Amino acid sequence: MKKLSYYGKTGRFIERERRKRYRGGRRGLQPGDLVQMDAIVYFLDGIRRYVLVAKDVASRFGFAYEE
């Protein structure tokens, strides 16, 4: 099957080209190539506490550490 377009001004059919779609995303990443990190700070009994959170985008591995 081919895609055809009809142009009313000229009265003829024109074959349309198929466009290649862009597939978004991160391809070719190895585990450990791209890591997202965040830190949360809170106070408990007057002591500053930290929660460090990291996520590996390629392997979807998550890690949280409370200090």
PQR file with spaces between the fields and no chain letter, atoms N, CA, C, O and H, PARSE charges and radii, in Angstrom:
ATOM       1  N    MET     1       0.835   -1.186    0.000 -0.4000 1.5000
ATOM       2  CA   MET     1       0.000    0.000    0.000 -0.0000 2.0000
ATOM       3  C    MET     1       0.877    1.246    0.000  0.5500 1.7000
ATOM       4  O    MET     1       1.937    1.282    0.624 -0.5500 1.4000
ATOM       5  N    LYS     2       0.419    2.242   -0.699 -0.4000 1.5000
ATOM       6  CA   LYS     2       1.120    3.513   -0.743 -0.0000 2.0000
ATOM       7  C    LYS     2       0.158    4.614   -0.338  0.5500 1.7000
ATOM       8  O    LYS     2      -1.045    4.534   -0.586 -0.5500 1.4000
ATOM       9  H    LYS     2      -0.443    2.213   -1.206  0.4000 1.0000
ATOM      10  N    LYS     3       0.699    5.619    0.277 -0.4000 1.5000
ATOM      11  CA   LYS     3      -0.108    6.777    0.658 -0.0000 2.0000
ATOM      12  C    LYS     3      -0.185    7.721   -0.538  0.5500 1.7000
ATOM      13  O    LYS     3       0.834    8.092   -1.120 -0.5500 1.4000
ATOM      14  H    LYS     3       1.676    5.684    0.478  0.4000 1.0000
ATOM      15  N    LEU     4      -1.390    8.096   -0.889 -0.4000 1.5000
ATOM      16  CA   LEU     4      -1.586    9.027   -1.998 -0.0000 2.0000
ATOM      17  C    LEU     4      -2.316   10.262   -1.503  0.5500 1.7000
ATOM      18  O    LEU     4      -3.183   10.183   -0.633 -0.5500 1.4000
ATOM      19  H    LEU     4      -2.218    7.794   -0.416  0.4000 1.0000
ATOM      20  N    SER     5      -1.956   11.394   -2.066 -0.4000 1.5000
ATOM      21  CA   SER     5      -2.642   12.650   -1.787 -0.0000 2.0000
ATOM      22  C    SER     5      -3.220   13.185   -3.086  0.5500 1.7000
ATOM      23  O    SER     5      -2.585   13.125   -4.139 -0.5500 1.4000
ATOM      24  H    SER     5      -1.252   11.459   -2.773  0.4000 1.0000
ATOM      25  N    TYR     6      -4.427   13.706   -2.994 -0.4000 1.5000
ATOM      26  CA   TYR     6      -5.077   14.275   -4.172 -0.0000 2.0000
ATOM      27  C    TYR     6      -5.053   15.795   -4.051  0.5500 1.7000
ATOM      28  O    TYR     6      -5.530   16.361   -3.068 -0.5500 1.4000
ATOM      29  H    TYR     6      -4.943   13.755   -2.138  0.4000 1.0000
ATOM      30  N    TYR     7      -4.491   16.443   -5.065 -0.4000 1.5000
ATOM      31  CA   TYR     7      -4.440   17.891   -5.088 -0.0000 2.0000
ATOM      32  C    TYR     7      -5.557   18.407   -5.987  0.5500 1.7000
ATOM      33  O    TYR     7      -5.593   18.111   -7.181 -0.5500 1.4000
ATOM      34  H    TYR     7      -4.103   15.984   -5.864  0.4000 1.0000
ATOM      35  N    GLY     8      -6.465   19.180   -5.405 -0.4000 1.5000
ATOM      36  CA   GLY     8      -7.622   19.665   -6.137 -0.0000 2.0000
ATOM      37  C    GLY     8      -7.283   20.665   -7.227  0.5500 1.7000
ATOM      38  O    GLY     8      -7.954   20.712   -8.258 -0.5500 1.4000
ATOM      39  H    GLY     8      -6.436   19.421   -4.435  0.4000 1.0000
ATOM      40  N    LYS     9      -6.235   21.475   -7.006 -0.4000 1.5000
ATOM      41  CA   LYS     9      -5.889   22.485   -8.006 -0.0000 2.0000
ATOM      42  C    LYS     9      -5.367   21.849   -9.283  0.5500 1.7000
ATOM      43  O    LYS     9      -5.720   22.282  -10.380 -0.5500 1.4000
ATOM      44  H    LYS     9      -5.690   21.437   -6.168  0.4000 1.0000
ATOM      45  N    THR    10      -4.537   20.833   -9.154 -0.4000 1.5000
ATOM      46  CA   THR    10      -3.945   20.210  -10.341 -0.0000 2.0000
ATOM      47  C    THR    10      -4.751   19.012  -10.811  0.5500 1.7000
ATOM      48  O    THR    10      -4.661   18.626  -11.977 -0.5500 1.4000
ATOM      49  H    THR    10      -4.250   20.481   -8.263  0.4000 1.0000
ATOM      50  N    GLY    11      -5.535   18.422   -9.927 -0.4000 1.5000
ATOM      51  CA   GLY    11      -6.351   17.276  -10.297 -0.0000 2.0000
ATOM      52  C    GLY    11      -5.556   15.992  -10.452  0.5500 1.7000
ATOM      53  O    GLY    11      -5.954   15.111  -11.214 -0.5500 1.4000
ATOM      54  H    GLY    11      -5.609   18.736   -8.981  0.4000 1.0000
ATOM      55  N    ARG    12      -4.429   15.867   -9.737 -0.4000 1.5000
ATOM      56  CA   ARG    12      -3.652   14.644   -9.867 -0.0000 2.0000
ATOM      57  C    ARG    12      -3.286   14.097   -8.485  0.5500 1.7000
ATOM      58  O    ARG    12      -3.336   14.797   -7.473 -0.5500 1.4000
ATOM      59  H    ARG    12      -4.105   16.583   -9.118  0.4000 1.0000
ATOM      60  N    PHE    13      -2.926   12.844   -8.491 -0.4000 1.5000
ATOM      61  CA   PHE    13      -2.516   12.176   -7.265 -0.0000 2.0000
ATOM      62  C    PHE    13      -0.996   12.222   -7.139  0.5500 1.7000
ATOM      63  O    PHE    13      -0.273   12.097   -8.128 -0.5500 1.4000
ATOM      64  H    PHE    13      -2.886   12.275   -9.312  0.4000 1.0000
ATOM      65  N    ILE    14      -0.534   12.399   -5.928 -0.4000 1.5000
ATOM      66  CA   ILE    14       0.900   12.417   -5.666 -0.0000 2.0000
ATOM      67  C    ILE    14       1.182   11.433   -4.544  0.5500 1.7000
ATOM      68  O    ILE    14       0.504   11.417   -3.517 -0.5500 1.4000
ATOM      69  H    ILE    14      -1.122   12.500   -5.125  0.4000 1.0000
ATOM      70  N    GLU    15       2.197   10.617   -4.769 -0.4000 1.5000
ATOM      71  CA   GLU    15       2.573    9.638   -3.750 -0.0000 2.0000
ATOM      72  C    GLU    15       3.322   10.356   -2.621  0.5500 1.7000
ATOM      73  O    GLU    15       4.257   11.120   -2.858 -0.5500 1.4000
ATOM      74  H    GLU    15       2.747   10.630   -5.603  0.4000 1.0000
ATOM      75  N    ARG    16       2.884   10.087   -1.399 -0.4000 1.5000
ATOM      76  CA   ARG    16       3.510   10.719   -0.242 -0.0000 2.0000
ATOM      77  C    ARG    16       4.628    9.852    0.297  0.5500 1.7000
ATOM      78  O    ARG    16       4.518    8.627    0.339 -0.5500 1.4000
ATOM      79  H    ARG    16       2.124    9.466   -1.206  0.4000 1.0000
ATOM      80  N    GLU    17       5.698   10.494    0.706 -0.4000 1.5000
ATOM      81  CA   GLU    17       6.813    9.770    1.301 -0.0000 2.0000
ATOM      82  C    GLU    17       6.528    9.515    2.766  0.5500 1.7000
ATOM      83  O    GLU    17       5.922   10.338    3.452 -0.5500 1.4000
ATOM      84  H    GLU    17       5.787   11.489    0.672  0.4000 1.0000
ATOM      85  N    ARG    18       6.967    8.378    3.225 -0.4000 1.5000
ATOM      86  CA   ARG    18       6.825    8.081    4.645 -0.0000 2.0000
ATOM      87  C    ARG    18       7.968    8.721    5.389  0.5500 1.7000
ATOM      88  O    ARG    18       9.131    8.584    5.012 -0.5500 1.4000
ATOM      89  H    ARG    18       7.459    7.709    2.668  0.4000 1.0000
ATOM      90  N    ARG    19       7.625    9.423    6.450 -0.4000 1.5000
ATOM      91  CA   ARG    19       8.646   10.058    7.264 -0.0000 2.0000
ATOM      92  C    ARG    19       9.079    9.107    8.365  0.5500 1.7000
ATOM      93  O    ARG    19       8.270    8.384    8.946 -0.5500 1.4000
ATOM      94  H    ARG    19       6.680    9.535    6.757  0.4000 1.0000
ATOM      95  N    LYS    20      10.349    9.127    8.629 -0.4000 1.5000
ATOM      96  CA   LYS    20      10.869    8.295    9.694 -0.0000 2.0000
ATOM      97  C    LYS    20      10.624    9.009   11.013  0.5500 1.7000
ATOM      98  O    LYS    20      10.999   10.170   11.181 -0.5500 1.4000
ATOM      99  H    LYS    20      11.006    9.714    8.157  0.4000 1.0000
ATOM     100  N    ARG    21       9.999    8.314   11.937 -0.4000 1.5000
ATOM     101  CA   ARG    21       9.684    8.927   13.224 -0.0000 2.0000
ATOM     102  C    ARG    21      10.894    8.929   14.126  0.5500 1.7000
ATOM     103  O    ARG    21      11.679    7.981   14.146 -0.5500 1.4000
ATOM     104  H    ARG    21       9.695    7.372   11.800  0.4000 1.0000
ATOM     105  N    TYR    22      11.030   10.002   14.867 -0.4000 1.5000
ATOM     106  CA   TYR    22      12.094   10.094   15.858 -0.0000 2.0000
ATOM     107  C    TYR    22      11.638    9.399   17.124  0.5500 1.7000
ATOM     108  O    TYR    22      10.597    9.739   17.687 -0.5500 1.4000
ATOM     109  H    TYR    22      10.392   10.772   14.851  0.4000 1.0000
ATOM     110  N    ARG    23      12.390    8.455   17.557 -0.4000 1.5000
ATOM     111  CA   ARG    23      12.076    7.773   18.798 -0.0000 2.0000
ATOM     112  C    ARG    23      12.920    8.399   19.888  0.5500 1.7000
ATOM     113  O    ARG    23      14.138    8.223   19.938 -0.5500 1.4000
ATOM     114  H    ARG    23      13.235    8.179   17.099  0.4000 1.0000
ATOM     115  N    GLY    24      12.255    9.126   20.750 -0.4000 1.5000
ATOM     116  CA   GLY    24      12.968    9.786   21.823 -0.0000 2.0000
ATOM     117  C    GLY    24      13.507    8.785   22.815  0.5500 1.7000
ATOM     118  O    GLY    24      13.198    7.595   22.753 -0.5500 1.4000
ATOM     119  H    GLY    24      11.266    9.269   20.709  0.4000 1.0000
ATOM     120  N    GLY    25      14.290    9.265   23.702 -0.4000 1.5000
ATOM     121  CA   GLY    25      14.837    8.392   24.723 -0.0000 2.0000
ATOM     122  C    GLY    25      16.341    8.350   24.663  0.5500 1.7000
ATOM     123  O    GLY    25      16.972    8.928   23.778 -0.5500 1.4000
ATOM     124  H    GLY    25      14.541   10.232   23.753  0.4000 1.0000
ATOM     125  N    ARG    26      16.887    7.666   25.605 -0.4000 1.5000
ATOM     126  CA   ARG    26      18.336    7.574   25.700 -0.0000 2.0000
ATOM     127  C    ARG    26      18.755    6.172   25.283  0.5500 1.7000
ATOM     128  O    ARG    26      18.559    5.209   26.024 -0.5500 1.4000
ATOM     129  H    ARG    26      16.375    7.197   26.325  0.4000 1.0000
ATOM     130  N    ARG    27      19.320    6.068   24.118 -0.4000 1.5000
ATOM     131  CA   ARG    27      19.735    4.768   23.614 -0.0000 2.0000
ATOM     132  C    ARG    27      21.240    4.612   23.804  0.5500 1.7000
ATOM     133  O    ARG    27      21.998    5.580   23.762 -0.5500 1.4000
ATOM     134  H    ARG    27      19.480    6.851   23.516  0.4000 1.0000
ATOM     135  N    GLY    28      21.639    3.383   24.012 -0.4000 1.5000
ATOM     136  CA   GLY    28      23.061    3.092   24.095 -0.0000 2.0000
ATOM     137  C    GLY    28      23.705    3.408   25.434  0.5500 1.7000
ATOM     138  O    GLY    28      24.931    3.443   25.530 -0.5500 1.4000
ATOM     139  H    GLY    28      21.022    2.596   24.047  0.4000 1.0000
ATOM     140  N    LEU    29      22.918    3.634   26.451 -0.4000 1.5000
ATOM     141  CA   LEU    29      23.503    3.917   27.755 -0.0000 2.0000
ATOM     142  C    LEU    29      23.803    2.622   28.490  0.5500 1.7000
ATOM     143  O    LEU    29      23.001    1.688   28.485 -0.5500 1.4000
ATOM     144  H    LEU    29      21.922    3.606   26.373  0.4000 1.0000
ATOM     145  N    GLN    30      24.936    2.581   29.102 -0.4000 1.5000
ATOM     146  CA   GLN    30      25.320    1.458   29.939 -0.0000 2.0000
ATOM     147  C    GLN    30      24.972    1.804   31.382  0.5500 1.7000
ATOM     148  O    GLN    30      24.903    2.983   31.728 -0.5500 1.4000
ATOM     149  H    GLN    30      25.587    3.340   29.106  0.4000 1.0000
ATOM     150  N    PRO    31      24.752    0.799   32.233 -0.5600 1.5000
ATOM     151  CA   PRO    31      24.492    1.095   33.647  0.2800 2.0000
ATOM     152  C    PRO    31      25.641    1.893   34.252  0.5500 1.7000
ATOM     153  O    PRO    31      26.810    1.528   34.123 -0.5500 1.4000
ATOM     154  N    GLY    32      25.286    2.974   34.903 -0.4000 1.5000
ATOM     155  CA   GLY    32      26.275    3.853   35.517 -0.0000 2.0000
ATOM     156  C    GLY    32      26.647    5.056   34.677  0.5500 1.7000
ATOM     157  O    GLY    32      27.349    5.944   35.161 -0.5500 1.4000
ATOM     158  H    GLY    32      24.337    3.270   35.007  0.4000 1.0000
ATOM     159  N    ASP    33      26.196    5.114   33.422 -0.4000 1.5000
ATOM     160  CA   ASP    33      26.520    6.255   32.561 -0.0000 2.0000
ATOM     161  C    ASP    33      25.797    7.526   32.986  0.5500 1.7000
ATOM     162  O    ASP    33      26.382    8.609   32.965 -0.5500 1.4000
ATOM     163  H    ASP    33      25.626    4.393   33.028  0.4000 1.0000
ATOM     164  N    LEU    34      24.532    7.403   33.372 -0.4000 1.5000
ATOM     165  CA   LEU    34      23.746    8.575   33.727 -0.0000 2.0000
ATOM     166  C    LEU    34      23.033    8.304   35.049  0.5500 1.7000
ATOM     167  O    LEU    34      22.182    7.419   35.142 -0.5500 1.4000
ATOM     168  H    LEU    34      24.056    6.524   33.389  0.4000 1.0000
ATOM     169  N    VAL    35      23.393    9.076   36.061 -0.4000 1.5000
ATOM     170  CA   VAL    35      22.843    8.888   37.404 -0.0000 2.0000
ATOM     171  C    VAL    35      22.211   10.199   37.847  0.5500 1.7000
ATOM     172  O    VAL    35      22.822   11.262   37.737 -0.5500 1.4000
ATOM     173  H    VAL    35      24.084    9.795   35.986  0.4000 1.0000
ATOM     174  N    GLN    36      20.982   10.115   38.351 -0.4000 1.5000
ATOM     175  CA   GLN    36      20.299   11.284   38.906 -0.0000 2.0000
ATOM     176  C    GLN    36      20.396   11.199   40.424  0.5500 1.7000
ATOM     177  O    GLN    36      20.203   10.135   41.013 -0.5500 1.4000
ATOM     178  H    GLN    36      20.486    9.252   38.440  0.4000 1.0000
ATOM     179  N    MET    37      20.698   12.341   41.052 -0.4000 1.5000
ATOM     180  CA   MET    37      20.858   12.345   42.503 -0.0000 2.0000
ATOM     181  C    MET    37      20.054   13.483   43.122  0.5500 1.7000
ATOM     182  O    MET    37      19.789   14.501   42.483 -0.5500 1.4000
ATOM     183  H    MET    37      20.855   13.205   40.574  0.4000 1.0000
ATOM     184  N    ASP    38      19.673   13.284   44.385 -0.4000 1.5000
ATOM     185  CA   ASP    38      18.937   14.292   45.130 -0.0000 2.0000
ATOM     186  C    ASP    38      19.286   14.124   46.604  0.5500 1.7000
ATOM     187  O    ASP    38      19.669   13.039   47.042 -0.5500 1.4000
ATOM     188  H    ASP    38      19.889   12.457   44.904  0.4000 1.0000
ATOM     189  N    ALA    39      19.152   15.193   47.354 -0.4000 1.5000
ATOM     190  CA   ALA    39      19.412   15.148   48.790 -0.0000 2.0000
ATOM     191  C    ALA    39      18.258   15.817   49.523  0.5500 1.7000
ATOM     192  O    ALA    39      17.744   16.850   49.093 -0.5500 1.4000
ATOM     193  H    ALA    39      18.841   16.074   46.998  0.4000 1.0000
ATOM     194  N    ILE    40      17.864   15.213   50.630 -0.4000 1.5000
ATOM     195  CA   ILE    40      16.803   15.754   51.467 -0.0000 2.0000
ATOM     196  C    ILE    40      17.406   16.017   52.839  0.5500 1.7000
ATOM     197  O    ILE    40      18.062   15.144   53.407 -0.5500 1.4000
ATOM     198  H    ILE    40      18.282   14.374   50.979  0.4000 1.0000
ATOM     199  N    VAL    41      17.187   17.209   53.370 -0.4000 1.5000
ATOM     200  CA   VAL    41      17.723   17.581   54.670 -0.0000 2.0000
ATOM     201  C    VAL    41      16.551   17.812   55.607  0.5500 1.7000
ATOM     202  O    VAL    41      15.607   18.525   55.266 -0.5500 1.4000
ATOM     203  H    VAL    41      16.654   17.917   52.907  0.4000 1.0000
ATOM     204  N    TYR    42      16.610   17.207   56.793 -0.4000 1.5000
ATOM     205  CA   TYR    42      15.585   17.447   57.804 -0.0000 2.0000
ATOM     206  C    TYR    42      16.234   17.435   59.181  0.5500 1.7000
ATOM     207  O    TYR    42      17.332   16.908   59.361 -0.5500 1.4000
ATOM     208  H    TYR    42      17.376   16.628   57.071  0.4000 1.0000
ATOM     209  N    PHE    43      15.541   18.023   60.147 -0.4000 1.5000
ATOM     210  CA   PHE    43      16.047   18.114   61.504 -0.0000 2.0000
ATOM     211  C    PHE    43      15.232   17.197   62.399  0.5500 1.7000
ATOM     212  O    PHE    43      14.001   17.209   62.360 -0.5500 1.4000
ATOM     213  H    PHE    43      14.649   18.451   60.001  0.4000 1.0000
ATOM     214  N    LEU    44      15.930   16.394   63.213 -0.4000 1.5000
ATOM     215  CA   LEU    44      15.302   15.475   64.141 -0.0000 2.0000
ATOM     216  C    LEU    44      15.970   15.664   65.498  0.5500 1.7000
ATOM     217  O    LEU    44      17.157   15.377   65.650 -0.5500 1.4000
ATOM     218  H    LEU    44      16.929   16.384   63.244  0.4000 1.0000
ATOM     219  N    ASP    45      15.218   16.144   66.481 -0.4000 1.5000
ATOM     220  CA   ASP    45      15.732   16.425   67.824 -0.0000 2.0000
ATOM     221  C    ASP    45      16.921   17.379   67.795  0.5500 1.7000
ATOM     222  O    ASP    45      17.873   17.213   68.558 -0.5500 1.4000
ATOM     223  H    ASP    45      14.254   16.378   66.358  0.4000 1.0000
ATOM     224  N    GLY    46      16.867   18.372   66.918 -0.4000 1.5000
ATOM     225  CA   GLY    46      17.921   19.384   66.842 -0.0000 2.0000
ATOM     226  C    GLY    46      19.160   18.930   66.095  0.5500 1.7000
ATOM     227  O    GLY    46      20.152   19.658   66.063 -0.5500 1.4000
ATOM     228  H    GLY    46      16.094   18.507   66.298  0.4000 1.0000
ATOM     229  N    ILE    47      19.137   17.752   65.494 -0.4000 1.5000
ATOM     230  CA   ILE    47      20.272   17.228   64.738 -0.0000 2.0000
ATOM     231  C    ILE    47      19.907   17.229   63.254  0.5500 1.7000
ATOM     232  O    ILE    47      18.829   16.781   62.866 -0.5500 1.4000
ATOM     233  H    ILE    47      18.331   17.160   65.519  0.4000 1.0000
ATOM     234  N    ARG    48      20.810   17.732   62.448 -0.4000 1.5000
ATOM     235  CA   ARG    48      20.577   17.769   61.000 -0.0000 2.0000
ATOM     236  C    ARG    48      20.795   16.366   60.423  0.5500 1.7000
ATOM     237  O    ARG    48      21.824   15.736   60.666 -0.5500 1.4000
ATOM     238  H    ARG    48      21.687   18.096   62.763  0.4000 1.0000
ATOM     239  N    ARG    49      19.822   15.896   59.667 -0.4000 1.5000
ATOM     240  CA   ARG    49      19.886   14.564   59.059 -0.0000 2.0000
ATOM     241  C    ARG    49      19.782   14.711   57.543  0.5500 1.7000
ATOM     242  O    ARG    49      19.136   15.631   57.041 -0.5500 1.4000
ATOM     243  H    ARG    49      18.986   16.407   59.470  0.4000 1.0000
ATOM     244  N    TYR    50      20.423   13.800   56.824 -0.4000 1.5000
ATOM     245  CA   TYR    50      20.418   13.819   55.358 -0.0000 2.0000
ATOM     246  C    TYR    50      19.895   12.490   54.824  0.5500 1.7000
ATOM     247  O    TYR    50      20.168   11.425   55.376 -0.5500 1.4000
ATOM     248  H    TYR    50      20.948   13.053   57.231  0.4000 1.0000
ATOM     249  N    VAL    51      19.147   12.581   53.749 -0.4000 1.5000
ATOM     250  CA   VAL    51      18.752   11.397   52.976 -0.0000 2.0000
ATOM     251  C    VAL    51      19.269   11.626   51.560  0.5500 1.7000
ATOM     252  O    VAL    51      18.838   12.553   50.875 -0.5500 1.4000
ATOM     253  H    VAL    51      18.925   13.446   53.300  0.4000 1.0000
ATOM     254  N    LEU    52      20.194   10.775   51.130 -0.4000 1.5000
ATOM     255  CA   LEU    52      20.759   10.868   49.785 -0.0000 2.0000
ATOM     256  C    LEU    52      20.088    9.808   48.917  0.5500 1.7000
ATOM     257  O    LEU    52      20.051    8.632   49.279 -0.5500 1.4000
ATOM     258  H    LEU    52      20.544   10.022   51.687  0.4000 1.0000
ATOM     259  N    VAL    53      19.565   10.225   47.783 -0.4000 1.5000
ATOM     260  CA   VAL    53      18.846    9.331   46.881 -0.0000 2.0000
ATOM     261  C    VAL    53      19.506    9.411   45.506  0.5500 1.7000
ATOM     262  O    VAL    53      19.764   10.499   44.992 -0.5500 1.4000
ATOM     263  H    VAL    53      19.595   11.181   47.489  0.4000 1.0000
ATOM     264  N    ALA    54      19.776    8.238   44.916 -0.4000 1.5000
ATOM     265  CA   ALA    54      20.366    8.174   43.581 -0.0000 2.0000
ATOM     266  C    ALA    54      19.587    7.163   42.748  0.5500 1.7000
ATOM     267  O    ALA    54      19.089    6.161   43.261 -0.5500 1.4000
ATOM     268  H    ALA    54      19.566    7.354   45.333  0.4000 1.0000
ATOM     269  N    LYS    55      19.492    7.451   41.433 -0.4000 1.5000
ATOM     270  CA   LYS    55      18.780    6.561   40.515 -0.0000 2.0000
ATOM     271  C    LYS    55      19.579    6.453   39.228  0.5500 1.7000
ATOM     272  O    LYS    55      19.930    7.463   38.619 -0.5500 1.4000
ATOM     273  H    LYS    55      19.896    8.265   41.016  0.4000 1.0000
ATOM     274  N    ASP    56      19.865    5.217   38.817 -0.4000 1.5000
ATOM     275  CA   ASP    56      20.543    4.978   37.553 -0.0000 2.0000
ATOM     276  C    ASP    56      19.482    4.930   36.453  0.5500 1.7000
ATOM     277  O    ASP    56      18.555    4.122   36.515 -0.5500 1.4000
ATOM     278  H    ASP    56      19.580    4.397   39.312  0.4000 1.0000
ATOM     279  N    VAL    57      19.618    5.787   35.456 -0.4000 1.5000
ATOM     280  CA   VAL    57      18.597    5.909   34.421 -0.0000 2.0000
ATOM     281  C    VAL    57      18.571    4.674   33.516  0.5500 1.7000
ATOM     282  O    VAL    57      17.494    4.220   33.129 -0.5500 1.4000
ATOM     283  H    VAL    57      20.371    6.444   35.405  0.4000 1.0000
ATOM     284  N    ALA    58      19.727    4.133   33.179 -0.4000 1.5000
ATOM     285  CA   ALA    58      19.784    3.007   32.249 -0.0000 2.0000
ATOM     286  C    ALA    58      19.209    1.731   32.860  0.5500 1.7000
ATOM     287  O    ALA    58      18.404    1.052   32.223 -0.5500 1.4000
ATOM     288  H    ALA    58      20.601    4.502   33.493  0.4000 1.0000
ATOM     289  N    SER    59      19.611    1.397   34.084 -0.4000 1.5000
ATOM     290  CA   SER    59      19.171    0.133   34.677 -0.0000 2.0000
ATOM     291  C    SER    59      17.987    0.299   35.613  0.5500 1.7000
ATOM     292  O    SER    59      17.450   -0.691   36.110 -0.5500 1.4000
ATOM     293  H    SER    59      20.264    1.949   34.602  0.4000 1.0000
ATOM     294  N    ARG    60      17.571    1.536   35.861 -0.4000 1.5000
ATOM     295  CA   ARG    60      16.460    1.852   36.759 -0.0000 2.0000
ATOM     296  C    ARG    60      16.698    1.353   38.180  0.5500 1.7000
ATOM     297  O    ARG    60      15.758    0.996   38.890 -0.5500 1.4000
ATOM     298  H    ARG    60      18.007    2.340   35.458  0.4000 1.0000
ATOM     299  N    PHE    61      17.951    1.331   38.579 -0.4000 1.5000
ATOM     300  CA   PHE    61      18.316    0.917   39.922 -0.0000 2.0000
ATOM     301  C    PHE    61      18.283    2.139   40.817  0.5500 1.7000
ATOM     302  O    PHE    61      18.839    3.184   40.477 -0.5500 1.4000
ATOM     303  H    PHE    61      18.715    1.621   38.001  0.4000 1.0000
ATOM     304  N    GLY    62      17.634    2.008   41.958 -0.4000 1.5000
ATOM     305  CA   GLY    62      17.531    3.116   42.898 -0.0000 2.0000
ATOM     306  C    GLY    62      18.255    2.810   44.195  0.5500 1.7000
ATOM     307  O    GLY    62      18.358    1.652   44.600 -0.5500 1.4000
ATOM     308  H    GLY    62      17.182    1.160   42.235  0.4000 1.0000
ATOM     309  N    PHE    63      18.756    3.852   44.844 -0.4000 1.5000
ATOM     310  CA   PHE    63      19.499    3.688   46.068 -0.0000 2.0000
ATOM     311  C    PHE    63      19.203    4.882   46.973  0.5500 1.7000
ATOM     312  O    PHE    63      19.174    6.023   46.513 -0.5500 1.4000
ATOM     313  H    PHE    63      18.673    4.792   44.515  0.4000 1.0000
ATOM     314  N    ALA    64      18.985    4.615   48.253 -0.4000 1.5000
ATOM     315  CA   ALA    64      18.752    5.679   49.237 -0.0000 2.0000
ATOM     316  C    ALA    64      19.618    5.399   50.452  0.5500 1.7000
ATOM     317  O    ALA    64      19.742    4.255   50.888 -0.5500 1.4000
ATOM     318  H    ALA    64      19.008    3.688   48.626  0.4000 1.0000
ATOM     319  N    TYR    65      20.220    6.458   50.997 -0.4000 1.5000
ATOM     320  CA   TYR    65      21.096    6.336   52.154 -0.0000 2.0000
ATOM     321  C    TYR    65      20.739    7.428   53.137  0.5500 1.7000
ATOM     322  O    TYR    65      20.679    8.605   52.779 -0.5500 1.4000
ATOM     323  H    TYR    65      20.120    7.388   50.643  0.4000 1.0000
ATOM     324  N    GLU    66      20.499    7.033   54.387 -0.4000 1.5000
ATOM     325  CA   GLU    66      20.170    8.006   55.423 -0.0000 2.0000
ATOM     326  C    GLU    66      21.368    8.137   56.338  0.5500 1.7000
ATOM     327  O    GLU    66      21.908    7.146   56.831 -0.5500 1.4000
ATOM     328  H    GLU    66      20.547    6.077   54.678  0.4000 1.0000
ATOM     329  N    GLU    67      21.772    9.370   56.554 -0.4000 1.5000
ATOM     330  CA   GLU    67      22.946    9.631   57.369 -0.0000 2.0000
ATOM     331  C    GLU    67      22.562   10.329   58.627  0.5500 1.7000
ATOM     332  O    GLU    67      23.424   10.637   59.451 -0.5500 1.4000
ATOM     333  H    GLU    67      21.333   10.174   56.154  0.4000 1.0000
